Amino acid sequence: MGRQSGLTGDEAYAILHNKNDGGSGGTSNYNQLSNKPFLNGVEISGSKTSGDYGIYFSVTDDGTLKIGGD
């Protein structure tokens, strides 16, 4: 006798056929998202630089990456 999964027939069908019954639509265009993430209080969107997000770094003469100011 096989194992029982505890899923209803409809739930198993939805999983097997990659369907869900929650949410509404979606988008494949990042700019159309209504809840974009933030980094250091700045929305992650557009053509921002690390400085726009308050992330600063420099490379020393010997090639070492220095994170922070100066």
CHARMM-style PDB file with segment names, atoms N, HN, CA, C and O in Angstrom:
ATOM      1  N   MET     1       0.841  -1.172   0.000  1.00  0.00      PROA
ATOM      2  CA  MET     1       0.000   0.000   0.000  1.00  0.00      PROA
ATOM      3  C   MET     1       0.889   1.240   0.000  1.00  0.00      PROA
ATOM      4  O   MET     1       1.894   1.272   0.711  1.00  0.00      PROA
ATOM      5  N   GLY     2       0.533   2.280  -0.798  1.00  0.00      PROA
ATOM      6  HN  GLY     2      -0.283   2.254  -1.376  1.00  0.00      PROA
ATOM      7  CA  GLY     2       1.348   3.484  -0.915  1.00  0.00      PROA
ATOM      8  C   GLY     2       1.169   4.441   0.248  1.00  0.00      PROA
ATOM      9  O   GLY     2       0.213   4.336   1.015  1.00  0.00      PROA
ATOM     10  N   ARG     3       2.086   5.362   0.366  1.00  0.00      PROA
ATOM     11  HN  ARG     3       2.863   5.447  -0.257  1.00  0.00      PROA
ATOM     12  CA  ARG     3       2.005   6.385   1.409  1.00  0.00      PROA
ATOM     13  C   ARG     3       0.948   7.412   1.064  1.00  0.00      PROA
ATOM     14  O   ARG     3       0.712   7.696  -0.110  1.00  0.00      PROA
ATOM     15  N   GLN     4       0.322   7.959   2.063  1.00  0.00      PROA
ATOM     16  HN  GLN     4       0.514   7.728   3.017  1.00  0.00      PROA
ATOM     17  CA  GLN     4      -0.628   9.036   1.841  1.00  0.00      PROA
ATOM     18  C   GLN     4       0.078  10.360   2.108  1.00  0.00      PROA
ATOM     19  O   GLN     4       0.841  10.494   3.065  1.00  0.00      PROA
ATOM     20  N   SER     5      -0.191  11.331   1.247  1.00  0.00      PROA
ATOM     21  HN  SER     5      -0.811  11.222   0.470  1.00  0.00      PROA
ATOM     22  CA  SER     5       0.497  12.603   1.365  1.00  0.00      PROA
ATOM     23  C   SER     5      -0.237  13.608   2.226  1.00  0.00      PROA
ATOM     24  O   SER     5       0.374  14.570   2.691  1.00  0.00      PROA
ATOM     25  N   GLY     6      -1.530  13.419   2.457  1.00  0.00      PROA
ATOM     26  HN  GLY     6      -2.027  12.637   2.079  1.00  0.00      PROA
ATOM     27  CA  GLY     6      -2.298  14.395   3.192  1.00  0.00      PROA
ATOM     28  C   GLY     6      -2.821  15.517   2.312  1.00  0.00      PROA
ATOM     29  O   GLY     6      -3.467  16.440   2.809  1.00  0.00      PROA
ATOM     30  N   LEU     7      -2.554  15.454   1.020  1.00  0.00      PROA
ATOM     31  HN  LEU     7      -2.029  14.705   0.616  1.00  0.00      PROA
ATOM     32  CA  LEU     7      -3.042  16.456   0.077  1.00  0.00      PROA
ATOM     33  C   LEU     7      -4.373  16.015  -0.505  1.00  0.00      PROA
ATOM     34  O   LEU     7      -4.627  14.822  -0.670  1.00  0.00      PROA
ATOM     35  N   THR     8      -5.215  16.985  -0.812  1.00  0.00      PROA
ATOM     36  HN  THR     8      -5.009  17.954  -0.678  1.00  0.00      PROA
ATOM     37  CA  THR     8      -6.442  16.656  -1.534  1.00  0.00      PROA
ATOM     38  C   THR     8      -6.069  16.405  -2.989  1.00  0.00      PROA
ATOM     39  O   THR     8      -4.970  16.742  -3.429  1.00  0.00      PROA
ATOM     40  N   GLY     9      -6.978  15.822  -3.710  1.00  0.00      PROA
ATOM     41  HN  GLY     9      -7.871  15.548  -3.352  1.00  0.00      PROA
ATOM     42  CA  GLY     9      -6.730  15.584  -5.131  1.00  0.00      PROA
ATOM     43  C   GLY     9      -6.473  16.882  -5.884  1.00  0.00      PROA
ATOM     44  O   GLY     9      -5.603  16.936  -6.752  1.00  0.00      PROA
ATOM     45  N   ASP    10      -7.233  17.939  -5.551  1.00  0.00      PROA
ATOM     46  HN  ASP    10      -7.941  17.895  -4.846  1.00  0.00      PROA
ATOM     47  CA  ASP    10      -7.049  19.229  -6.212  1.00  0.00      PROA
ATOM     48  C   ASP    10      -5.682  19.832  -5.895  1.00  0.00      PROA
ATOM     49  O   ASP    10      -5.038  20.405  -6.774  1.00  0.00      PROA
ATOM     50  N   GLU    11      -5.235  19.704  -4.636  1.00  0.00      PROA
ATOM     51  HN  GLU    11      -5.759  19.239  -3.922  1.00  0.00      PROA
ATOM     52  CA  GLU    11      -3.923  20.239  -4.254  1.00  0.00      PROA
ATOM     53  C   GLU    11      -2.805  19.500  -4.986  1.00  0.00      PROA
ATOM     54  O   GLU    11      -1.861  20.117  -5.479  1.00  0.00      PROA
ATOM     55  N   ALA    12      -2.919  18.189  -5.052  1.00  0.00      PROA
ATOM     56  HN  ALA    12      -3.686  17.687  -4.652  1.00  0.00      PROA
ATOM     57  CA  ALA    12      -1.906  17.403  -5.755  1.00  0.00      PROA
ATOM     58  C   ALA    12      -1.877  17.765  -7.239  1.00  0.00      PROA
ATOM     59  O   ALA    12      -0.806  17.892  -7.832  1.00  0.00      PROA
ATOM     60  N   TYR    13      -3.053  17.930  -7.828  1.00  0.00      PROA
ATOM     61  HN  TYR    13      -3.923  17.827  -7.346  1.00  0.00      PROA
ATOM     62  CA  TYR    13      -3.131  18.312  -9.245  1.00  0.00      PROA
ATOM     63  C   TYR    13      -2.466  19.674  -9.471  1.00  0.00      PROA
ATOM     64  O   TYR    13      -1.705  19.849 -10.422  1.00  0.00      PROA
ATOM     65  N   ALA    14      -2.759  20.636  -8.587  1.00  0.00      PROA
ATOM     66  HN  ALA    14      -3.377  20.494  -7.814  1.00  0.00      PROA
ATOM     67  CA  ALA    14      -2.188  21.976  -8.715  1.00  0.00      PROA
ATOM     68  C   ALA    14      -0.668  21.934  -8.619  1.00  0.00      PROA
ATOM     69  O   ALA    14       0.017  22.620  -9.377  1.00  0.00      PROA
ATOM     70  N   ILE    15      -0.135  21.139  -7.699  1.00  0.00      PROA
ATOM     71  HN  ILE    15      -0.692  20.582  -7.083  1.00  0.00      PROA
ATOM     72  CA  ILE    15       1.326  21.021  -7.553  1.00  0.00      PROA
ATOM     73  C   ILE    15       1.922  20.378  -8.794  1.00  0.00      PROA
ATOM     74  O   ILE    15       2.921  20.862  -9.326  1.00  0.00      PROA
ATOM     75  N   LEU    16       1.324  19.303  -9.255  1.00  0.00      PROA
ATOM     76  HN  LEU    16       0.513  18.910  -8.823  1.00  0.00      PROA
ATOM     77  CA  LEU    16       1.852  18.604 -10.419  1.00  0.00      PROA
ATOM     78  C   LEU    16       1.782  19.451 -11.687  1.00  0.00      PROA
ATOM     79  O   LEU    16       2.611  19.301 -12.585  1.00  0.00      PROA
ATOM     80  N   HSD    17       0.811  20.324 -11.757  1.00  0.00      PROA
ATOM     81  HN  HSD    17       0.138  20.446 -11.028  1.00  0.00      PROA
ATOM     82  CA  HSD    17       0.631  21.151 -12.951  1.00  0.00      PROA
ATOM     83  C   HSD    17       1.063  22.587 -12.718  1.00  0.00      PROA
ATOM     84  O   HSD    17       0.714  23.477 -13.492  1.00  0.00      PROA
ATOM     85  N   ASN    18       1.843  22.822 -11.626  1.00  0.00      PROA
ATOM     86  HN  ASN    18       2.127  22.098 -10.997  1.00  0.00      PROA
ATOM     87  CA  ASN    18       2.463  24.103 -11.325  1.00  0.00      PROA
ATOM     88  C   ASN    18       1.447  25.240 -11.302  1.00  0.00      PROA
ATOM     89  O   ASN    18       1.671  26.295 -11.896  1.00  0.00      PROA
ATOM     90  N   LYS    19       0.348  25.023 -10.625  1.00  0.00      PROA
ATOM     91  HN  LYS    19       0.166  24.166 -10.143  1.00  0.00      PROA
ATOM     92  CA  LYS    19      -0.674  26.049 -10.505  1.00  0.00      PROA
ATOM     93  C   LYS    19      -0.835  26.394  -9.030  1.00  0.00      PROA
ATOM     94  O   LYS    19      -0.530  25.584  -8.155  1.00  0.00      PROA
ATOM     95  N   ASN    20      -1.318  27.606  -8.765  1.00  0.00      PROA
ATOM     96  HN  ASN    20      -1.565  28.264  -9.476  1.00  0.00      PROA
ATOM     97  CA  ASN    20      -1.668  27.947  -7.396  1.00  0.00      PROA
ATOM     98  C   ASN    20      -2.979  28.705  -7.411  1.00  0.00      PROA
ATOM     99  O   ASN    20      -3.412  29.202  -8.451  1.00  0.00      PROA
ATOM    100  N   ASP    21      -3.592  28.788  -6.274  1.00  0.00      PROA
ATOM    101  HN  ASP    21      -3.240  28.385  -5.430  1.00  0.00      PROA
ATOM    102  CA  ASP    21      -4.871  29.473  -6.205  1.00  0.00      PROA
ATOM    103  C   ASP    21      -4.781  30.776  -5.437  1.00  0.00      PROA
ATOM    104  O   ASP    21      -5.804  31.332  -5.038  1.00  0.00      PROA
ATOM    105  N   GLY    22      -3.575  31.267  -5.226  1.00  0.00      PROA
ATOM    106  HN  GLY    22      -2.744  30.815  -5.550  1.00  0.00      PROA
ATOM    107  CA  GLY    22      -3.410  32.516  -4.484  1.00  0.00      PROA
ATOM    108  C   GLY    22      -2.787  33.582  -5.358  1.00  0.00      PROA
ATOM    109  O   GLY    22      -2.272  33.291  -6.438  1.00  0.00      PROA
ATOM    110  N   GLY    23      -2.833  34.792  -4.899  1.00  0.00      PROA
ATOM    111  HN  GLY    23      -3.252  35.029  -4.023  1.00  0.00      PROA
ATOM    112  CA  GLY    23      -2.219  35.893  -5.619  1.00  0.00      PROA
ATOM    113  C   GLY    23      -3.004  36.277  -6.848  1.00  0.00      PROA
ATOM    114  O   GLY    23      -4.021  35.673  -7.188  1.00  0.00      PROA
ATOM    115  N   SER    24      -2.505  37.289  -7.494  1.00  0.00      PROA
ATOM    116  HN  SER    24      -1.679  37.780  -7.217  1.00  0.00      PROA
ATOM    117  CA  SER    24      -3.182  37.734  -8.706  1.00  0.00      PROA
ATOM    118  C   SER    24      -2.142  38.145  -9.732  1.00  0.00      PROA
ATOM    119  O   SER    24      -1.453  39.151  -9.565  1.00  0.00      PROA
ATOM    120  N   GLY    25      -2.037  37.377 -10.768  1.00  0.00      PROA
ATOM    121  HN  GLY    25      -2.597  36.559 -10.904  1.00  0.00      PROA
ATOM    122  CA  GLY    25      -1.140  37.718 -11.869  1.00  0.00      PROA
ATOM    123  C   GLY    25       0.302  37.831 -11.448  1.00  0.00      PROA
ATOM    124  O   GLY    25       0.791  37.074 -10.610  1.00  0.00      PROA
ATOM    125  N   GLY    26       0.961  38.777 -12.037  1.00  0.00      PROA
ATOM    126  HN  GLY    26       0.563  39.392 -12.717  1.00  0.00      PROA
ATOM    127  CA  GLY    26       2.361  39.005 -11.786  1.00  0.00      PROA
ATOM    128  C   GLY    26       2.919  39.813 -12.932  1.00  0.00      PROA
ATOM    129  O   GLY    26       2.182  40.242 -13.820  1.00  0.00      PROA
ATOM    130  N   THR    27       4.206  40.019 -12.912  1.00  0.00      PROA
ATOM    131  HN  THR    27       4.805  39.671 -12.191  1.00  0.00      PROA
ATOM    132  CA  THR    27       4.835  40.751 -13.995  1.00  0.00      PROA
ATOM    133  C   THR    27       6.216  40.191 -14.241  1.00  0.00      PROA
ATOM    134  O   THR    27       6.860  39.672 -13.330  1.00  0.00      PROA
ATOM    135  N   SER    28       6.658  40.296 -15.451  1.00  0.00      PROA
ATOM    136  HN  SER    28       6.135  40.718 -16.191  1.00  0.00      PROA
ATOM    137  CA  SER    28       8.030  39.920 -15.778  1.00  0.00      PROA
ATOM    138  C   SER    28       8.863  41.182 -15.969  1.00  0.00      PROA
ATOM    139  O   SER    28      10.024  41.110 -16.372  1.00  0.00      PROA
ATOM    140  N   ASN    29       8.263  42.353 -15.675  1.00  0.00      PROA
ATOM    141  HN  ASN    29       7.320  42.412 -15.347  1.00  0.00      PROA
ATOM    142  CA  ASN    29       8.959  43.633 -15.798  1.00  0.00      PROA
ATOM    143  C   ASN    29       9.237  44.168 -14.406  1.00  0.00      PROA
ATOM    144  O   ASN    29       8.315  44.575 -13.698  1.00  0.00      PROA
ATOM    145  N   TYR    30      10.506  44.171 -14.009  1.00  0.00      PROA
ATOM    146  HN  TYR    30      11.254  43.840 -14.584  1.00  0.00      PROA
ATOM    147  CA  TYR    30      10.902  44.587 -12.664  1.00  0.00      PROA
ATOM    148  C   TYR    30      10.389  45.983 -12.331  1.00  0.00      PROA
ATOM    149  O   TYR    30       9.969  46.231 -11.200  1.00  0.00      PROA
ATOM    150  N   ASN    31      10.417  46.890 -13.287  1.00  0.00      PROA
ATOM    151  HN  ASN    31      10.758  46.689 -14.206  1.00  0.00      PROA
ATOM    152  CA  ASN    31       9.998  48.265 -13.032  1.00  0.00      PROA
ATOM    153  C   ASN    31       8.519  48.382 -12.709  1.00  0.00      PROA
ATOM    154  O   ASN    31       8.093  49.398 -12.160  1.00  0.00      PROA
ATOM    155  N   GLN    32       7.729  47.375 -13.030  1.00  0.00      PROA
ATOM    156  HN  GLN    32       8.075  46.549 -13.476  1.00  0.00      PROA
ATOM    157  CA  GLN    32       6.303  47.400 -12.736  1.00  0.00      PROA
ATOM    158  C   GLN    32       5.958  46.814 -11.365  1.00  0.00      PROA
ATOM    159  O   GLN    32       4.792  46.808 -10.973  1.00  0.00      PROA
ATOM    160  N   LEU    33       6.958  46.323 -10.638  1.00  0.00      PROA
ATOM    161  HN  LEU    33       7.906  46.328 -10.957  1.00  0.00      PROA
ATOM    162  CA  LEU    33       6.686  45.769  -9.314  1.00  0.00      PROA
ATOM    163  C   LEU    33       6.143  46.853  -8.398  1.00  0.00      PROA
ATOM    164  O   LEU    33       6.589  47.998  -8.456  1.00  0.00      PROA
ATOM    165  N   SER    34       5.192  46.501  -7.562  1.00  0.00      PROA
ATOM    166  HN  SER    34       4.830  45.570  -7.515  1.00  0.00      PROA
ATOM    167  CA  SER    34       4.608  47.488  -6.653  1.00  0.00      PROA
ATOM    168  C   SER    34       5.290  47.503  -5.296  1.00  0.00      PROA
ATOM    169  O   SER    34       5.018  48.392  -4.488  1.00  0.00      PROA
ATOM    170  N   ASN    35       6.161  46.552  -5.022  1.00  0.00      PROA
ATOM    171  HN  ASN    35       6.382  45.830  -5.678  1.00  0.00      PROA
ATOM    172  CA  ASN    35       6.811  46.468  -3.720  1.00  0.00      PROA
ATOM    173  C   ASN    35       8.296  46.161  -3.909  1.00  0.00      PROA
ATOM    174  O   ASN    35       8.772  45.097  -3.514  1.00  0.00      PROA
ATOM    175  N   LYS    36       9.019  47.098  -4.512  1.00  0.00      PROA
ATOM    176  HN  LYS    36       8.632  47.963  -4.832  1.00  0.00      PROA
ATOM    177  CA  LYS    36      10.444  46.882  -4.785  1.00  0.00      PROA
ATOM    178  C   LYS    36      11.244  46.885  -3.477  1.00  0.00      PROA
ATOM    179  O   LYS    36      10.856  47.549  -2.515  1.00  0.00      PROA
ATOM    180  N   PRO    37      12.338  46.160  -3.439  1.00  0.00      PROA
ATOM    181  CA  PRO    37      13.184  46.139  -2.238  1.00  0.00      PROA
ATOM    182  C   PRO    37      13.973  47.440  -2.087  1.00  0.00      PROA
ATOM    183  O   PRO    37      14.142  48.197  -3.043  1.00  0.00      PROA
ATOM    184  N   PHE    38      14.448  47.679  -0.872  1.00  0.00      PROA
ATOM    185  HN  PHE    38      14.311  47.064  -0.096  1.00  0.00      PROA
ATOM    186  CA  PHE    38      15.255  48.853  -0.556  1.00  0.00      PROA
ATOM    187  C   PHE    38      16.603  48.407  -0.024  1.00  0.00      PROA
ATOM    188  O   PHE    38      16.713  47.348   0.595  1.00  0.00      PROA
ATOM    189  N   LEU    39      17.626  49.210  -0.262  1.00  0.00      PROA
ATOM    190  HN  LEU    39      17.536  50.070  -0.765  1.00  0.00      PROA
ATOM    191  CA  LEU    39      18.965  48.985   0.266  1.00  0.00      PROA
ATOM    192  C   LEU    39      19.406  50.281   0.909  1.00  0.00      PROA
ATOM    193  O   LEU    39      19.487  51.311   0.239  1.00  0.00      PROA
ATOM    194  N   ASN    40      19.691  50.245   2.198  1.00  0.00      PROA
ATOM    195  HN  ASN    40      19.625  49.408   2.742  1.00  0.00      PROA
ATOM    196  CA  ASN    40      20.061  51.450   2.953  1.00  0.00      PROA
ATOM    197  C   ASN    40      19.023  52.556   2.772  1.00  0.00      PROA
ATOM    198  O   ASN    40      19.381  53.730   2.685  1.00  0.00      PROA
ATOM    199  N   GLY    41      17.754  52.194   2.717  1.00  0.00      PROA
ATOM    200  HN  GLY    41      17.463  51.240   2.789  1.00  0.00      PROA
ATOM    201  CA  GLY    41      16.675  53.162   2.627  1.00  0.00      PROA
ATOM    202  C   GLY    41      16.403  53.702   1.236  1.00  0.00      PROA
ATOM    203  O   GLY    41      15.575  54.599   1.080  1.00  0.00      PROA
ATOM    204  N   VAL    42      17.079  53.181   0.223  1.00  0.00      PROA
ATOM    205  HN  VAL    42      17.752  52.452   0.350  1.00  0.00      PROA
ATOM    206  CA  VAL    42      16.906  53.647  -1.156  1.00  0.00      PROA
ATOM    207  C   VAL    42      16.312  52.515  -1.986  1.00  0.00      PROA
ATOM    208  O   VAL    42      16.816  51.392  -1.972  1.00  0.00      PROA
ATOM    209  N   GLU    43      15.226  52.823  -2.717  1.00  0.00      PROA
ATOM    210  HN  GLU    43      14.816  53.735  -2.729  1.00  0.00      PROA
ATOM    211  CA  GLU    43      14.591  51.807  -3.557  1.00  0.00      PROA
ATOM    212  C   GLU    43      15.566  51.305  -4.613  1.00  0.00      PROA
ATOM    213  O   GLU    43      16.248  52.095  -5.267  1.00  0.00      PROA
ATOM    214  N   ILE    44      15.629  49.992  -4.773  1.00  0.00      PROA
ATOM    215  HN  ILE    44      15.075  49.351  -4.242  1.00  0.00      PROA
ATOM    216  CA  ILE    44      16.500  49.388  -5.777  1.00  0.00      PROA
ATOM    217  C   ILE    44      15.774  49.438  -7.113  1.00  0.00      PROA
ATOM    218  O   ILE    44      14.906  48.612  -7.396  1.00  0.00      PROA
ATOM    219  N   SER    45      16.139  50.414  -7.921  1.00  0.00      PROA
ATOM    220  HN  SER    45      16.843  51.086  -7.691  1.00  0.00      PROA
ATOM    221  CA  SER    45      15.525  50.579  -9.241  1.00  0.00      PROA
ATOM    222  C   SER    45      16.378  51.527 -10.063  1.00  0.00      PROA
ATOM    223  O   SER    45      17.198  52.271  -9.526  1.00  0.00      PROA
ATOM    224  N   GLY    46      16.176  51.491 -11.369  1.00  0.00      PROA
ATOM    225  HN  GLY    46      15.509  50.886 -11.806  1.00  0.00      PROA
ATOM    226  CA  GLY    46      16.885  52.407 -12.253  1.00  0.00      PROA
ATOM    227  C   GLY    46      18.364  52.107 -12.373  1.00  0.00      PROA
ATOM    228  O   GLY    46      18.816  50.985 -12.146  1.00  0.00      PROA
ATOM    229  N   SER    47      19.099  53.136 -12.733  1.00  0.00      PROA
ATOM    230  HN  SER    47      18.732  54.048 -12.916  1.00  0.00      PROA
ATOM    231  CA  SER    47      20.545  52.996 -12.983  1.00  0.00      PROA
ATOM    232  C   SER    47      21.335  53.670 -11.871  1.00  0.00      PROA
ATOM    233  O   SER    47      22.078  54.623 -12.108  1.00  0.00      PROA
ATOM    234  N   LYS    48      21.167  53.172 -10.678  1.00  0.00      PROA
ATOM    235  HN  LYS    48      20.563  52.399 -10.485  1.00  0.00      PROA
ATOM    236  CA  LYS    48      21.856  53.761  -9.530  1.00  0.00      PROA
ATOM    237  C   LYS    48      23.263  53.187  -9.400  1.00  0.00      PROA
ATOM    238  O   LYS    48      23.560  52.090  -9.874  1.00  0.00      PROA
ATOM    239  N   THR    49      24.105  53.957  -8.751  1.00  0.00      PROA
ATOM    240  HN  THR    49      23.864  54.848  -8.366  1.00  0.00      PROA
ATOM    241  CA  THR    49      25.468  53.504  -8.460  1.00  0.00      PROA
ATOM    242  C   THR    49      25.541  53.044  -7.014  1.00  0.00      PROA
ATOM    243  O   THR    49      24.592  53.233  -6.253  1.00  0.00      PROA
ATOM    244  N   SER    50      26.654  52.446  -6.630  1.00  0.00      PROA
ATOM    245  HN  SER    50      27.425  52.292  -7.248  1.00  0.00      PROA
ATOM    246  CA  SER    50      26.822  52.043  -5.234  1.00  0.00      PROA
ATOM    247  C   SER    50      26.742  53.256  -4.313  1.00  0.00      PROA
ATOM    248  O   SER    50      26.231  53.152  -3.199  1.00  0.00      PROA
ATOM    249  N   GLY    51      27.239  54.401  -4.765  1.00  0.00      PROA
ATOM    250  HN  GLY    51      27.655  54.486  -5.670  1.00  0.00      PROA
ATOM    251  CA  GLY    51      27.175  55.621  -3.963  1.00  0.00      PROA
ATOM    252  C   GLY    51      25.742  56.063  -3.694  1.00  0.00      PROA
ATOM    253  O   GLY    51      25.448  56.599  -2.625  1.00  0.00      PROA
ATOM    254  N   ASP    52      24.851  55.842  -4.657  1.00  0.00      PROA
ATOM    255  HN  ASP    52      25.090  55.407  -5.525  1.00  0.00      PROA
ATOM    256  CA  ASP    52      23.443  56.183  -4.454  1.00  0.00      PROA
ATOM    257  C   ASP    52      22.840  55.405  -3.285  1.00  0.00      PROA
ATOM    258  O   ASP    52      21.902  55.869  -2.637  1.00  0.00      PROA
ATOM    259  N   TYR    53      23.388  54.220  -3.024  1.00  0.00      PROA
ATOM    260  HN  TYR    53      24.150  53.844  -3.550  1.00  0.00      PROA
ATOM    261  CA  TYR    53      22.906  53.384  -1.924  1.00  0.00      PROA
ATOM    262  C   TYR    53      23.734  53.571  -0.658  1.00  0.00      PROA
ATOM    263  O   TYR    53      23.535  52.854   0.323  1.00  0.00      PROA
ATOM    264  N   GLY    54      24.658  54.524  -0.670  1.00  0.00      PROA
ATOM    265  HN  GLY    54      24.820  55.106  -1.467  1.00  0.00      PROA
ATOM    266  CA  GLY    54      25.494  54.773   0.498  1.00  0.00      PROA
ATOM    267  C   GLY    54      26.583  53.743   0.689  1.00  0.00      PROA
ATOM    268  O   GLY    54      27.060  53.536   1.804  1.00  0.00      PROA
ATOM    269  N   ILE    55      26.981  53.093  -0.396  1.00  0.00      PROA
ATOM    270  HN  ILE    55      26.594  53.261  -1.303  1.00  0.00      PROA
ATOM    271  CA  ILE    55      28.046  52.087  -0.338  1.00  0.00      PROA
ATOM    272  C   ILE    55      29.263  52.674  -1.051  1.00  0.00      PROA
ATOM    273  O   ILE    55      29.219  52.940  -2.253  1.00  0.00      PROA
ATOM    274  N   TYR    56      30.330  52.870  -0.313  1.00  0.00      PROA
ATOM    275  HN  TYR    56      30.366  52.654   0.662  1.00  0.00      PROA
ATOM    276  CA  TYR    56      31.521  53.496  -0.879  1.00  0.00      PROA
ATOM    277  C   TYR    56      32.707  52.557  -0.748  1.00  0.00      PROA
ATOM    278  O   TYR    56      32.849  51.845   0.246  1.00  0.00      PROA
ATOM    279  N   PHE    57      33.548  52.568  -1.759  1.00  0.00      PROA
ATOM    280  HN  PHE    57      33.432  53.147  -2.566  1.00  0.00      PROA
ATOM    281  CA  PHE    57      34.738  51.743  -1.725  1.00  0.00      PROA
ATOM    282  C   PHE    57      35.818  52.391  -2.575  1.00  0.00      PROA
ATOM    283  O   PHE    57      35.547  53.264  -3.400  1.00  0.00      PROA
ATOM    284  N   SER    58      37.026  51.953  -2.358  1.00  0.00      PROA
ATOM    285  HN  SER    58      37.247  51.244  -1.688  1.00  0.00      PROA
ATOM    286  CA  SER    58      38.144  52.418  -3.173  1.00  0.00      PROA
ATOM    287  C   SER    58      39.140  51.274  -3.299  1.00  0.00      PROA
ATOM    288  O   SER    58      39.078  50.289  -2.563  1.00  0.00      PROA
ATOM    289  N   VAL    59      40.041  51.424  -4.230  1.00  0.00      PROA
ATOM    290  HN  VAL    59      40.091  52.225  -4.827  1.00  0.00      PROA
ATOM    291  CA  VAL    59      41.092  50.437  -4.431  1.00  0.00      PROA
ATOM    292  C   VAL    59      42.409  51.119  -4.133  1.00  0.00      PROA
ATOM    293  O   VAL    59      42.722  52.161  -4.710  1.00  0.00      PROA
ATOM    294  N   THR    60      43.181  50.533  -3.233  1.00  0.00      PROA
ATOM    295  HN  THR    60      42.926  49.687  -2.764  1.00  0.00      PROA
ATOM    296  CA  THR    60      44.468  51.114  -2.865  1.00  0.00      PROA
ATOM    297  C   THR    60      45.488  50.865  -3.964  1.00  0.00      PROA
ATOM    298  O   THR    60      45.232  50.105  -4.898  1.00  0.00      PROA
ATOM    299  N   ASP    61      46.643  51.506  -3.850  1.00  0.00      PROA
ATOM    300  HN  ASP    61      46.851  52.124  -3.091  1.00  0.00      PROA
ATOM    301  CA  ASP    61      47.703  51.355  -4.850  1.00  0.00      PROA
ATOM    302  C   ASP    61      48.150  49.906  -5.020  1.00  0.00      PROA
ATOM    303  O   ASP    61      48.582  49.510  -6.102  1.00  0.00      PROA
ATOM    304  N   ASP    62      48.046  49.109  -3.946  1.00  0.00      PROA
ATOM    305  HN  ASP    62      47.694  49.430  -3.066  1.00  0.00      PROA
ATOM    306  CA  ASP    62      48.466  47.708  -4.056  1.00  0.00      PROA
ATOM    307  C   ASP    62      47.323  46.800  -4.509  1.00  0.00      PROA
ATOM    308  O   ASP    62      47.479  45.579  -4.530  1.00  0.00      PROA
ATOM    309  N   GLY    63      46.164  47.385  -4.875  1.00  0.00      PROA
ATOM    310  HN  GLY    63      46.037  48.377  -4.858  1.00  0.00      PROA
ATOM    311  CA  GLY    63      45.050  46.608  -5.409  1.00  0.00      PROA
ATOM    312  C   GLY    63      44.074  46.092  -4.373  1.00  0.00      PROA
ATOM    313  O   GLY    63      43.175  45.317  -4.699  1.00  0.00      PROA
ATOM    314  N   THR    64      44.237  46.510  -3.128  1.00  0.00      PROA
ATOM    315  HN  THR    64      44.967  47.140  -2.862  1.00  0.00      PROA
ATOM    316  CA  THR    64      43.348  46.064  -2.067  1.00  0.00      PROA
ATOM    317  C   THR    64      42.046  46.870  -2.134  1.00  0.00      PROA
ATOM    318  O   THR    64      42.064  48.090  -2.301  1.00  0.00      PROA
ATOM    319  N   LEU    65      40.932  46.174  -2.002  1.00  0.00      PROA
ATOM    320  HN  LEU    65      40.917  45.183  -1.866  1.00  0.00      PROA
ATOM    321  CA  LEU    65      39.635  46.820  -1.991  1.00  0.00      PROA
ATOM    322  C   LEU    65      39.359  47.318  -0.575  1.00  0.00      PROA
ATOM    323  O   LEU    65      39.385  46.547   0.384  1.00  0.00      PROA
ATOM    324  N   LYS    66      39.098  48.609  -0.460  1.00  0.00      PROA
ATOM    325  HN  LYS    66      39.077  49.236  -1.239  1.00  0.00      PROA
ATOM    326  CA  LYS    66      38.805  49.222   0.824  1.00  0.00      PROA
ATOM    327  C   LYS    66      37.353  49.661   0.817  1.00  0.00      PROA
ATOM    328  O   LYS    66      36.947  50.466  -0.022  1.00  0.00      PROA
ATOM    329  N   ILE    67      36.572  49.137   1.748  1.00  0.00      PROA
ATOM    330  HN  ILE    67      36.902  48.484   2.429  1.00  0.00      PROA
ATOM    331  CA  ILE    67      35.144  49.456   1.809  1.00  0.00      PROA
ATOM    332  C   ILE    67      34.951  50.519   2.889  1.00  0.00      PROA
ATOM    333  O   ILE    67      35.489  50.413   3.991  1.00  0.00      PROA
ATOM    334  N   GLY    68      34.173  51.541   2.549  1.00  0.00      PROA
ATOM    335  HN  GLY    68      33.736  51.627   1.653  1.00  0.00      PROA
ATOM    336  CA  GLY    68      33.933  52.659   3.462  1.00  0.00      PROA
ATOM    337  C   GLY    68      34.481  53.933   2.842  1.00  0.00      PROA
ATOM    338  O   GLY    68      34.829  53.956   1.661  1.00  0.00      PROA
ATOM    339  N   GLY    69      34.557  54.968   3.620  1.00  0.00      PROA
ATOM    340  HN  GLY    69      34.275  54.949   4.579  1.00  0.00      PROA
ATOM    341  CA  GLY    69      35.054  56.255   3.129  1.00  0.00      PROA
ATOM    342  C   GLY    69      36.559  56.303   3.001  1.00  0.00      PROA
ATOM    343  O   GLY    69      37.265  55.322   3.236  1.00  0.00      PROA
ATOM    344  N   ASP    70      37.027  57.483   2.618  1.00  0.00      PROA
ATOM    345  HN  ASP    70      36.454  58.279   2.427  1.00  0.00      PROA
ATOM    346  CA  ASP    70      38.473  57.760   2.452  1.00  0.00      PROA
ATOM    347  C   ASP    70      39.090  56.857   1.433  1.00  0.00      PROA
ATOM    348  OT1 ASP    70      40.289  56.951   1.169  1.00  0.00      PROA
TER     349      ASP     70
END
